[in-house]
Amino acid sequence: MERGAATNDGSPGITIGFHGYGPDADAAAARAFEDEVLALLVDHGGRVLFRGTRAAGQPETEPLELHVLWFPDQATFDAYLADERRLAVIERHGAVFADKRVVLLDPVTDG
């Protein structure tokens, strides 16, 4: 589902792109962290539409992890970000990405 696609109540929802950057040496730690925090999405009505990792042989300047996430609305996304369980995972794992970017996405439509 993407921004512009209706939820059960007719609202469009929001689509988020996440890019996490880091060296190959941090891939296992980043994966373990993301496994934990992404499991919390469902409790906020969110979904992982795509999760990928940098392909072997790609330069470390490219994202180590890339996600496309969907939430029913901004409030549910904000609630996910503030979830105490998510914050505890961040505290436990520390900074697993050297840099990260979060982008609000709009669908490309014809016309």
C-alpha positions as CSV (number, residue, x, y, z in Angstrom):
1,M,0.0,0.0,0.0
2,E,1.4,3.4,-0.8
3,R,0.5,7.0,0.1
4,G,-2.7,7.7,-1.8
5,A,-4.0,4.2,-1.3
6,A,-6.9,4.1,1.2
7,T,-6.9,2.5,4.6
8,N,-10.0,0.8,6.0
9,D,-11.4,4.2,7.1
10,G,-10.6,5.8,3.7
11,S,-7.5,7.8,4.8
12,P,-4.5,7.5,2.5
13,G,-1.8,6.5,5.0
14,I,1.8,7.5,4.6
15,T,4.8,5.8,3.0
16,I,8.2,6.2,4.4
17,G,11.6,5.5,2.9
18,F,14.5,4.7,5.2
19,H,18.1,4.5,4.2
20,G,20.7,3.4,6.8
21,Y,24.3,3.8,5.8
22,G,27.3,1.9,7.3
23,P,30.2,-0.3,6.5
24,D,29.9,-4.0,5.7
25,A,31.5,-4.7,9.1
26,D,28.3,-3.3,10.8
27,A,25.9,-5.4,8.7
28,A,25.1,-8.0,11.3
29,A,24.6,-5.5,14.1
30,A,22.3,-3.4,11.8
31,R,20.3,-6.4,10.8
32,A,19.8,-7.5,14.4
33,F,18.7,-4.0,15.4
34,E,16.3,-3.7,12.5
35,D,14.9,-7.2,13.1
36,E,13.8,-6.0,16.6
37,V,12.5,-2.5,15.8
38,L,10.6,-3.5,12.6
39,A,8.8,-6.2,14.5
40,L,7.1,-3.4,16.5
41,L,5.5,-1.9,13.4
42,V,2.5,-4.1,13.5
43,D,1.6,-2.8,16.9
44,H,1.2,0.6,15.4
45,G,-0.6,-0.5,12.3
46,G,2.5,-0.2,10.1
47,R,3.9,-2.6,7.5
48,V,7.2,-3.3,5.9
49,L,6.5,-3.0,2.1
50,F,10.2,-3.7,1.2
51,R,13.4,-4.4,3.2
52,G,16.6,-4.8,1.4
53,T,20.3,-4.8,2.1
54,R,23.2,-3.5,0.0
55,A,24.2,-6.1,-2.6
56,A,27.6,-7.8,-2.4
57,G,30.3,-5.8,-4.1
58,Q,28.4,-2.4,-3.9
59,P,30.4,0.5,-2.4
60,E,29.9,1.3,1.2
61,T,28.7,4.8,0.2
62,E,25.4,3.1,-0.7
63,P,22.8,2.3,1.9
64,L,23.5,-0.8,4.0
65,E,19.7,-1.2,4.6
66,L,16.8,0.3,2.8
67,H,13.1,0.0,3.9
68,V,9.8,1.2,2.5
69,L,7.3,1.4,5.3
70,W,3.6,2.2,5.4
71,F,1.7,3.6,8.3
72,P,-2.0,4.5,8.5
73,D,-1.2,8.2,9.4
74,Q,1.4,10.5,10.8
75,A,0.2,9.9,14.4
76,T,0.8,6.1,14.1
77,F,4.3,6.7,12.7
78,D,5.0,9.2,15.5
79,A,3.8,6.6,18.1
80,Y,6.1,4.0,16.6
81,L,9.1,6.4,16.9
82,A,8.2,7.1,20.5
83,D,7.5,3.5,21.4
84,E,9.4,2.8,24.7
85,R,10.3,-0.7,23.4
86,R,11.9,0.8,20.3
87,L,13.8,3.3,22.4
88,A,15.0,0.5,24.6
89,V,16.3,-1.4,21.5
90,I,18.1,1.8,20.4
91,E,19.7,2.1,23.9
92,R,20.7,-1.5,23.9
93,H,22.2,-1.6,20.4
94,G,23.6,1.9,20.2
95,A,24.2,3.6,16.8
96,V,24.2,0.8,14.2
97,F,24.3,3.2,11.2
98,A,26.9,5.8,10.5
99,D,24.1,7.9,8.9
100,K,20.4,7.5,8.2
101,R,17.8,9.2,6.2
102,V,14.0,9.1,6.5
103,V,12.0,10.3,3.5
104,L,8.2,10.8,3.2
105,L,7.2,9.4,-0.2
106,D,4.5,10.2,-2.6
107,P,3.5,7.8,-5.4
108,V,4.3,8.7,-9.0
109,T,1.0,8.7,-10.9
110,D,0.4,9.1,-14.6
111,G,-1.0,12.4,-15.9
